[in-house]
Amino acid sequence: MNNLWKYIIIASSVVLSSIVLSAAVTQRYRANTGTITVTGLGETQFTSDLITIDGYVEVENYDAAEGYRALEQSRESVINFLTSKGVAREAISFNMPSSYKLSESVYENGDYVGSRFAGYKLTQRFNIESNEVDTVEAAARELPSLLARGISIEVENPMYYYTELESVKLNLLAEAAADARERAKNIAENSDAELGNLAMSRAGVFQITAATGDEEFLAGGSFNLSSREKKARVTVRAEYKIKQKSKQQPQH
């Protein structure tokens, strides 16, 4: 029994010594091959070069055929108005018209007894898409004036896009990566270390917001469509290897 305990104690001592030695080696390895983690930023402002505006015209008529003819006249009025303001005809498109039956409630002696057919409502949506942003903006602002001519029209707020956005994104990623490396280099130099190779790099989400204002960033990225002047930004999180500068031996 005494011999058994002796072997257990010896074995335990060997295992413990191995753990301590392994920890010491690991710690020394980490110290000699440390890393710096930094976040770089790329940011720029740009002006949208594409505008889209949606809207619709609608008519109500007891007779479906007459209603459709009135809808055609409304559509032509929209086209003629826009083209007279300088908007290219090919920039204007109309969807297929839609229609549904109208009904009205029927009462007798103050009591509801049902409903009856009251005609048709016909609606047709349109879209304006153009690189002539100034021209379309100005024309769209005046579209509601068609109401004075008896045309039932609704115009939605414009949306602004940039056709070279992918190029902007690539440039921002390069800018953010370069900014991250410069930050890491400054930290290393001020820590008496040498900057090594890139160990890891990860880009954040793109945030495209209005150029002015305090628009909030979203975790999944934001894409502002309501502002013509925009600002884009992206971050790059990078990890660089570093090593301590070797101390030169004094010359005798």
Disulfide bonds with the S-S distance in Angstrom:
none
